[in-house]
């Protein structure tokens, strides 16, 4: 059921080390305000005899990855699985206990009872409906990001969870990652000066298209490529990094502008395969975001840029700004004034613009442990307490809204201002 490398004493040691790093990264009053959910997520020790009972809706690749992470938790257990596509359901059966119930209809799973909460890992356009039905059945909800296909549905999910007084948690695992938390802590301490820009990218070199088995259809397997079920790169990838941008800048965008195109993969898809956006924040600060599917050189990264340094949390590095060198012309003027002579390097490197810094920087810490597991432990504790982890839903909601607003800006070819009618959190 679980990876043999992450069970037994070795798993316990790795987990303890991971938790210790997380606690160190979140220590202090400032971080308690910046990531109030983190300390609550580590309370699940020792392993509970009565775990939170989860039913998983959607057992495709992502759903099965979540099942494997849930199996490592100390306070949650998968007791039911559901998928309309039989091959996915069969693959999931191999990851759960023999007594785990399996369903082809999620409503039948909800009606069968025996659950405390559901995990939603279905195509984006179904998130809201599945969430509403689970909440109406009296269950708590953990849902994959992005939240929903429309901004209105994102808000409706928040409102419905508030009315039902149930936990709604969205899958943004970077908020539980010790490296990201340490990076945020050091940025908030002023180590890289005033933050003015974040550059983020998620670049791949593949079509994102999956083979369609004989017993399925293209929209069923490749739902990410169609507008009715996905916003493509914006909801499937950008949502993560927009959340990071909002988090580090401690603000929400004021407006967004962008350009999107089907630039390379002209295969009948409806979503963009190349996007470039600028999110503006108060004070002139910006998040510059790009994502494309035909070049993976720069991959997935964020560059948190301040006046005294840069943090790259995805790579776990911090780089201090190098003091600017005296330009050659300025140096020559000073030499002439002092009557000094030296060789002037015409066309040499000192006459070129600044080149990227190539120093290794400072490590922010790293580890092999998976923060996806930890966010489920946090969810389990929230379900037990009957109240959500503080601050978590607001981060996810605003990131989903921003991603969909970016899609609108690209579609319309005009800057979109931040909505004023969002649900208060």
C-alpha positions in Angstrom: 0.0 0.0 0.0 2.9 2.3 0.7 6.4 2.8 -0.5 8.7 0.4 1.5 11.3 3.1 1.7 8.8 5.2 3.7 7.5 2.8 6.3 8.7 1.5 9.6 11.6 3.1 11.6 13.1 4.8 8.6 9.7 6.5 7.8 9.3 7.6 11.4 12.8 9.1 11.5 12.3 10.8 8.1 8.9 12.1 9.4 10.3 13.4 12.6 13.1 15.2 10.8 10.6 16.7 8.4 8.4 17.9 11.2 11.3 19.4 13.1 12.3 21.4 10.0 8.8 22.6 9.6 8.5 23.7 13.2 11.8 25.5 13.0 10.7 27.3 9.8 7.4 28.4 11.4 8.8 29.4 14.8 8.1 33.0 15.8 5.2 35.4 16.0 5.7 36.6 12.4 5.4 33.2 10.9 2.5 32.3 13.1 0.6 35.0 11.3 2.0 34.2 7.9 1.3 30.4 8.0 -1.1 29.8 10.9 -2.1 26.4 9.4 1.4 24.9 9.7 1.6 24.2 13.4 -1.9 22.8 13.5 -0.9 20.3 10.8 1.8 18.5 12.9 -0.5 17.6 15.8 -1.3 14.2 14.5 1.1 12.2 16.8 1.1 9.4 17.7 -0.9 7.4 15.1 -4.6 7.5 15.8 -6.6 4.3 16.4 -9.7 5.9 15.0 -8.6 7.7 11.8 -10.7 10.1 9.8 -12.6 8.1 7.2 -12.2 9.4 3.7 -13.9 8.6 0.4 -11.9 9.4 -2.7 -13.9 10.6 -5.7 -11.7 10.3 -8.8 -8.9 7.7 -9.0 -6.9 8.8 -12.0 -3.2 9.5 -11.7 -3.6 12.3 -9.2 -6.3 10.6 -7.2 -4.0 7.5 -6.8 -1.1 9.7 -5.8 -3.3 11.2 -3.1 -4.4 7.7 -1.9 -0.7 6.7 -1.5 0.0 9.9 0.6 -3.1 9.4 2.7 -1.9 5.9 3.5 1.2 7.4 5.2 -0.7 9.7 7.5 -1.2 9.1 11.2 -4.9 10.2 11.3 -6.6 9.5 8.0 -7.7 6.3 6.1 -9.3 5.7 2.8 -12.4 3.6 3.3 -14.1 4.1 0.0 -13.1 4.9 -3.6 -15.1 6.0 -6.6 -14.6 6.5 -10.3 -16.8 6.3 -13.4 -13.9 4.9 -15.4 -13.4 1.2 -14.5 -9.7 0.9 -15.3 -8.9 3.8 -13.0 -11.0 2.2 -10.2 -9.2 -1.1 -10.6 -5.8 0.5 -10.4 -6.9 2.2 -7.2 -8.1 -1.1 -5.7 -4.5 -2.3 -5.6 -3.5 0.7 -3.4 -6.2 0.2 -0.7 -7.2 -2.5 1.8 -9.4 -5.4 0.6 -12.3 -4.1 2.7 -12.3 -0.7 1.0 -15.6 -0.2 -0.8 -15.6 0.8 -4.5 -18.3 2.7 -6.4 -18.9 3.8 -9.9 -21.3 6.5 -8.8 -20.2 9.1 -6.2 -23.7 9.7 -5.0 -24.0 6.0 -4.2 -20.8 6.4 -2.1 -22.3 9.4 -0.3 -25.6 7.6 0.4 -23.8 4.5 1.7 -22.5 6.4 4.7 -19.5 5.5 6.9 -17.5 8.6 5.8 -16.3 11.7 7.7 -15.0 13.5 4.6 -14.4 13.2 0.9 -11.4 13.8 -1.3 -12.2 15.2 -4.7 -9.7 14.5 -7.5 -11.9 14.8 -10.5 -11.8 17.1 -13.6 -12.0 20.7 -12.7 -15.5 21.4 -14.0 -16.9 18.7 -11.6 -15.3 20.0 -8.4 -18.1 22.4 -7.5 -20.9 19.8 -8.0 -19.1 17.1 -6.1 -18.2 19.6 -3.3 -21.9 20.8 -2.9 -23.2 17.2 -2.8 -20.7 16.1 -0.2 -21.3 19.2 2.0 -25.1 18.6 1.7 -24.4 15.0 2.9 -22.9 16.4 6.0 -19.3 15.7 5.1 -16.1 17.7 5.1 -14.3 18.2 1.8 -10.7 18.2 0.6 -10.5 19.2 -3.0 -7.7 19.3 -5.5 -6.7 22.7 -6.8 -7.8 24.7 -8.7 -11.1 25.1 -6.9 -13.6 25.3 -9.8 -14.0 26.2 -13.4 -15.5 29.6 -12.8 -14.9 32.4 -10.2 -18.6 32.2 -9.3 -18.3 28.5 -8.4 -15.2 29.1 -6.4 -17.1 31.6 -4.3 -20.1 29.3 -4.0 -17.9 26.5 -2.7 -16.7 28.8 0.1 -20.2 30.0 0.9 -21.6 26.5 1.0 -18.9 25.3 3.3 -19.5 28.2 5.6 -23.2 27.6 5.7 -22.7 23.9 6.3 -20.1 24.6 9.0 -17.8 22.0 7.4 -14.1 22.1 6.5 -13.3 22.9 2.9 -9.5 22.5 2.2 -7.9 22.9 -1.2 -4.7 21.1 -2.2 -1.9 23.6 -2.1 0.9 21.6 -0.6 3.7 24.2 -0.9 2.1 25.9 2.1 3.3 22.9 4.2 6.7 22.6 2.6 9.6 23.4 5.1 11.7 24.9 2.4 9.0 27.3 1.3 8.2 28.2 4.9 11.9 28.8 5.6 12.1 31.0 2.5 9.1 33.0 3.6 10.4 33.4 7.1 13.7 34.8 5.8 12.0 37.1 3.3 9.7 38.4 6.1 12.8 39.0 8.2 14.2 41.3 5.5 17.1 39.2 4.4 16.5 40.0 0.7 15.3 43.6 1.3 12.2 45.1 -0.2 10.3 42.6 -2.4 9.3 44.3 -5.7 9.0 41.4 -8.2 8.4 37.7 -8.4 9.2 35.8 -11.6 7.6 32.4 -11.9 7.4 29.8 -14.7 6.3 26.3 -15.3 7.7 25.0 -18.5 7.4 21.6 -20.0 8.2 19.9 -23.3 5.4 17.6 -24.0 1.9 17.8 -25.6 0.1 17.1 -22.3 -2.0 14.8 -24.4 -2.6 11.2 -23.2 -3.3 8.2 -25.4 -7.0 7.4 -25.5 -7.9 3.7 -24.8 -10.5 2.0 -26.9 -13.0 2.0 -24.1 -12.8 5.8 -23.5 -13.1 9.1 -25.5 -10.7 12.0 -25.8 -12.6 14.5 -23.7 -12.8 11.9 -20.9 -9.0 11.3 -20.9 -7.7 14.6 -22.1 -10.1 16.9 -20.3 -7.3 19.4 -19.5 -7.2 20.3 -23.2 -10.8 21.5 -23.5 -12.3 24.8 -22.4 -15.5 23.5 -20.8 -13.6 21.3 -18.3 -10.3 23.2 -17.8 -8.4 26.5 -18.1 -5.4 24.5 -19.1 -2.1 25.9 -17.8 -3.7 28.5 -15.7 -5.7 26.2 -13.4 -3.6 23.0 -13.6 -0.2 24.7 -13.1 -0.3 28.5 -12.5 -2.6 28.3 -9.5 0.3 26.9 -7.4 2.7 29.7 -8.2 0.1 32.5 -8.0 -0.6 31.4 -4.5 3.2 31.6 -3.7 3.2 35.1 -5.2 0.3 36.3 -3.1 1.8 34.7 0.0 5.3 36.2 -0.4 4.0 39.7 -1.4 1.4 39.4 1.4 -1.2 41.0 -0.9 -3.7 40.3 -3.6 -3.3 41.5 -7.2 -5.0 44.8 -8.3 -5.1 43.8 -11.9 -3.7 41.3 -14.5 -2.8 41.6 -18.1 -1.6 38.8 -20.4 -1.3 37.0 -23.7 -2.2 33.4 -24.5 -1.9 31.4 -27.6 -2.0 27.9 -29.1 1.5 28.4 -30.3 3.1 24.9 -30.9 0.6 22.0 -30.3 -1.9 22.6 -33.0 -3.7 19.4 -32.5 -7.3 20.4 -31.9 -6.9 21.5 -28.2 -8.9 24.5 -27.0 -6.7 25.7 -24.2 -3.5 27.8 -24.6 -0.1 26.0 -24.7 1.8 29.2 -24.2 0.8 31.9 -21.6 2.6 35.1 -20.4 1.0 37.3 -17.7 1.8 40.2 -15.5 -0.1 40.5 -12.1 0.2 44.0 -10.6 0.1 44.6 -6.9 -0.1 47.7 -4.8 3.1 49.9 -4.8 4.0 48.8 -8.4 5.0 45.3 -7.4 4.6 42.6 -10.0 4.3 38.8 -10.5 5.5 37.9 -14.0 4.3 34.5 -15.0 5.0 32.3 -18.0 4.1 28.7 -18.9 4.6 26.8 -22.1 4.6 23.2 -23.4 7.5 23.1 -25.9 10.6 23.9 -23.9 11.6 22.6 -20.5 14.9 24.4 -20.0 13.7 26.5 -17.0 11.1 24.1 -15.8 9.2 25.0 -12.6 10.6 27.8 -10.6 9.9 31.0 -8.6 12.3 33.9 -8.2 11.4 36.1 -5.2 13.3 39.3 -6.0 14.2 41.9 -3.4 16.5 44.8 -3.2 19.2 42.8 -1.3 18.8 39.4 -2.7 16.7 36.7 -4.4 15.1 33.5 -3.1 14.3 30.6 -5.3 12.2 28.3 -3.1 11.6 25.6 -5.7 15.4 25.1 -5.9 15.9 25.8 -2.2 18.4 28.6 -2.6 19.0 32.2 -1.4 21.3 34.5 -3.4 22.6 37.8 -1.9 22.9 40.8 -4.3 26.5 41.3 -5.4 27.6 45.0 -4.9 27.8 46.7 -8.3 31.2 47.0 -9.8 32.6 50.4 -10.8 31.8 50.8 -14.5 34.9 51.0 -16.7 34.2 54.5 -17.9 33.7 55.8 -14.3 37.0 54.1 -13.3 38.8 55.7 -16.3 37.5 59.2 -15.3 38.9 58.7 -11.8 42.2 57.5 -13.2 42.5 60.5 -15.4 41.8 62.8 -12.5 44.5 61.2 -10.5 46.9 61.0 -13.3 47.0 57.2 -13.3 47.3 55.0 -16.4 46.1 51.5 -17.0 45.0 49.3 -19.9 41.4 50.0 -21.1 39.7 46.8 -22.0 37.9 47.9 -25.1 35.2 45.3 -26.0 36.1 43.3 -22.8 33.6 41.8 -20.4 33.4 45.0 -18.3 31.7 46.7 -21.1 28.8 44.2 -21.3 25.5 44.5 -19.4 25.2 42.6 -16.1 25.3 38.8 -16.5 23.3 36.4 -14.3 24.9 35.6 -11.0 26.4 32.1 -11.1 27.4 31.7 -7.4 25.8 28.6 -5.7 23.9 30.7 -3.2 22.9 29.5 0.3 20.8 26.4 0.9 17.3 26.9 2.4 17.2 23.2 3.3 15.7 20.3 1.4 14.4 16.8 2.0 12.8 13.8 0.3 9.7 13.9 2.5 6.4 14.7 0.8 4.4 17.7 2.1 1.3 16.3 0.4 1.0 13.8 3.2 1.3 16.5 5.8 -1.5 18.6 4.4 -3.8 15.5 4.8 -2.7 15.2 8.4 -3.7 18.8 8.8 -7.0 18.1 7.2 -7.6 15.2 9.5 -7.0 17.4 12.6 -9.3 20.1 11.1 -12.1 17.5 10.6 -11.6 16.2 14.2 -11.8 19.8 15.5 -14.7 20.6 13.3 -13.1 23.8 12.0 -10.7 24.6 9.1 -7.0 25.3 9.5 -6.8 29.1 9.7 -5.9 31.1 6.6 -5.6 28.1 4.3 -8.9 28.4 2.3 -8.3 32.2 1.7 -5.0 31.5 0.1 -6.5 28.8 -2.2 -9.6 30.8 -3.1 -7.6 33.9 -4.1 -5.1 31.9 -6.1 -8.0 30.2 -8.0 -9.7 33.5 -8.7 -6.4 35.0 -9.9 -5.8 32.1 -12.3 -9.3 32.4 -13.8 -9.0 36.2 -14.0 -5.7 35.7 -15.9 -7.6 33.5 -18.4 -10.1 36.3 -18.9 -7.4 38.9 -19.5 -5.8 36.7 -22.2 -9.1 35.9 -23.8 -10.3 39.5 -23.9 -6.9 41.1 -24.7 -7.3 43.6 -21.9 -6.3 44.2 -18.3 -8.7 42.8 -15.8 -9.1 44.4 -12.4 -9.5 42.4 -9.2 -13.1 41.6 -8.4 -14.8 43.5 -5.7 -17.6 41.0 -5.0 -15.6 38.1 -3.7 -16.7 36.1 -0.6 -15.1 37.5 2.6 -12.6 35.2 4.4 
